[in-house]
Amino acid sequence: MDGVDQMKSSDGIGDTRRALGGFLRARRGRVAPEHVGIAGGRRRRVRGLRREELAQLAGISVDYYVRLEQGRATQPSPEVLDALAGALGLDAAERGHLATLAAARRDPAPTARVSPLLRRILDSMADFPAFATDHRLDVVAWNGLGAELMGGLAEPRRRDRNNARFLFLDPASREVFPDWGDRAAEAVGQLRVAAGRYPEDAELAALITELAARSAEFRRIWDSGEVVMCAAGRKRLRHPEAGLLTLDFETLHVPAAPGETGLVVHVFSADEGSAEATALAGLAREGLGGQALPG
């Protein structure tokens, strides 16, 4: 059994009934026994917690927990989910993902649509690098500075317009993103959230399967059970002319219409008077990049 087949059988790729169990298994493996008051010992053969240890911490029977991991028990109660989340030390994003996986309802695969208003907004922010992504991490729109700083989005031959495929399959991504490991973990975490919400999305499943087949790094991060929601903070980007830039970023969520996916707009900025602000102004004057992608 190769790495891709192992992922499919253990983590729910291609089998939505096992997605909950795959996530629980991955998170269980990340909990150090000593951190929850369990002696590790030298004779332990499993990474993280044993099934019976997690069941005890959560106050549920071992048999029921085993059935959850194996996909034989479905729709656990909110109380059980809360107990498991507490025992696993899940954060807010991870708790939300756990609830999504346990829900009976599954959203159909949505389509992405860039409205004329969103395109105008992106173009109006000429001094702020910006781009928009869908749930598959396809970059569906951008402005000139955003295109240039993300490695050449306006020129398809320069880079793939799917951020995950660019990160894991194009060595140039490590030049654009000096903190490549952090960006890779973010991408995998976001894809995991999307896969839990849209298990019927064939394009998303195909993307995850492709990355698992072609990238050992992707498989390693996926196996960790990483879950990430877009937020705000600082990121480092490297541009061939402007050099290394440390920029603030914010993510703005565009609500979805029925049957569509909500988009995420990523906006970068620099402190006024900083070297980064001067560099961005220089790139804007040179007119690098392109206009927002037409629908």
Residue pairs with C-beta under 8 A, 6 or more apart in sequence:
1 9
3 212
3 213
3 216
3 219
4 209
4 212
4 213
4 219
7 13
7 212
7 219
7 222
7 223
8 14
8 15
8 209
9 15
9 18
10 18
10 22
10 25
11 18
11 19
11 22
11 23
11 25
11 26
11 222
11 223
12 18
12 19
12 20
12 21
12 22
12 23
12 71
12 195
13 22
13 195
13 205
13 208
13 209
13 212
14 205
14 209
15 71
16 106
16 199
16 200
17 71
17 74
18 70
18 71
19 101
19 195
19 196
19 199
20 68
20 71
20 74
20 98
20 101
20 102
21 68
21 69
21 70
21 71
22 225
23 97
23 98
23 101
23 192
23 196
23 225
24 54
24 68
24 69
24 84
24 88
24 98
25 69
25 225
26 223
26 224
26 225
27 88
27 90
27 94
27 225
28 48
28 49
28 51
28 54
28 88
29 46
29 47
29 48
29 49
29 225
30 48
30 224
30 225
31 48
31 49
31 54
31 87
31 88
31 89
32 40
32 48
33 39
33 40
33 44
33 48
33 49
33 53
34 40
35 89
36 49
36 57
36 87
38 49
38 53
49 57
51 62
51 65
51 66
51 69
52 62
54 65
54 84
54 87
54 88
55 61
55 62
55 64
55 65
56 62
57 87
58 65
58 80
58 83
58 84
58 86
58 87
59 83
60 80
60 83
60 84
64 73
67 73
68 76
74 102
74 104
75 102
75 103
75 104
76 84
76 102
78 99
81 95
81 98
81 99
81 102
84 98
85 94
85 95
85 98
88 94
90 98
93 189
93 193
93 227
93 228
93 229
94 227
96 193
96 229
97 192
97 193
97 196
97 227
100 193
100 196
100 197
101 196
106 197
106 198
106 199
106 200
107 197
107 198
108 198
108 200
108 259
109 198
109 200
109 201
109 202
109 203
109 204
110 135
110 198
110 201
110 256
110 259
110 260
110 261
111 259
111 260
111 261
112 134
112 135
112 138
112 140
112 260
112 261
112 263
113 257
113 260
113 295
114 132
114 140
114 141
114 263
114 292
114 293
114 295
115 295
116 295
118 132
118 141
118 254
118 263
118 265
118 292
119 141
119 292
119 293
119 294
119 295
120 292
121 265
122 130
122 131
122 132
122 141
122 142
122 143
122 146
122 265
122 292
123 143
123 291
123 292
125 143
125 267
126 143
126 144
126 145
126 284
127 145
127 280
127 281
127 284
128 143
128 145
128 267
128 268
128 269
129 143
129 145
129 146
129 148
129 149
129 150
129 247
129 267
129 268
129 280
130 142
130 143
130 145
130 146
130 265
130 266
130 267
130 268
131 139
131 141
131 142
131 143
131 146
131 147
131 150
131 153
131 265
131 266
132 139
132 140
132 141
132 142
132 254
132 263
132 264
132 265
132 266
133 139
133 140
133 163
133 263
133 264
133 266
134 140
134 261
134 263
134 264
135 190
135 194
135 197
135 198
135 201
135 204
135 261
135 262
136 162
136 164
136 191
136 194
136 201
136 203
136 204
136 207
137 162
137 163
137 164
137 187
137 190
137 191
138 161
138 162
138 163
139 150
139 153
139 161
139 162
139 163
139 293
140 263
140 293
141 263
141 292
141 293
142 150
142 153
142 154
142 289
142 290
142 292
142 293
143 289
143 291
143 292
144 154
144 284
144 287
144 288
144 289
144 290
144 291
145 268
145 280
145 283
145 284
145 288
145 289
146 153
146 266
146 268
146 289
147 153
147 154
147 289
147 290
148 154
148 239
148 283
148 288
148 289
149 176
149 237
149 239
149 245
149 268
149 283
150 159
150 176
150 237
151 158
151 159
151 166
151 172
151 173
151 176
152 158
152 159
153 159
153 161
153 289
153 290
153 293
154 289
154 290
154 291
155 290
159 166
159 170
159 172
159 173
160 166
160 169
160 170
162 207
163 187
164 187
164 188
164 191
164 207
164 211
164 218
165 207
165 210
165 211
166 172
166 173
167 173
167 177
167 180
167 183
167 184
167 187
168 184
168 187
168 211
168 214
168 215
168 217
168 218
169 211
169 214
169 215
173 180
173 183
174 180
175 238
176 237
176 238
177 183
177 235
177 236
177 237
177 238
178 236
178 237
178 238
178 244
179 235
179 236
183 235
184 217
184 218
184 221
185 221
185 226
185 228
186 228
188 218
188 221
188 222
188 226
188 228
189 226
189 227
189 228
189 229
190 228
190 229
190 230
191 204
191 207
191 208
192 222
192 225
192 226
192 227
193 227
193 228
193 229
194 201
194 204
195 201
195 204
195 205
195 208
198 204
199 205
208 222
211 218
212 218
212 219
212 222
230 251
230 253
230 264
230 266
231 251
232 248
232 249
232 250
232 251
233 248
233 249
234 246
234 247
234 248
234 249
235 246
235 247
235 249
235 268
236 244
236 245
236 246
236 247
237 244
237 245
237 247
237 268
238 244
238 245
239 245
239 279
239 283
241 283
241 288
242 279
242 280
242 282
242 283
243 279
245 270
245 276
245 279
245 280
246 276
247 268
247 269
247 270
247 276
248 268
248 269
248 270
248 271
249 266
249 267
249 268
249 269
250 266
250 267
250 269
251 264
251 265
251 266
251 267
252 264
252 265
252 267
253 262
253 263
253 264
253 265
254 262
254 263
254 264
254 265
255 262
256 262
256 263
270 276
270 277
270 279
270 280
271 277
283 289
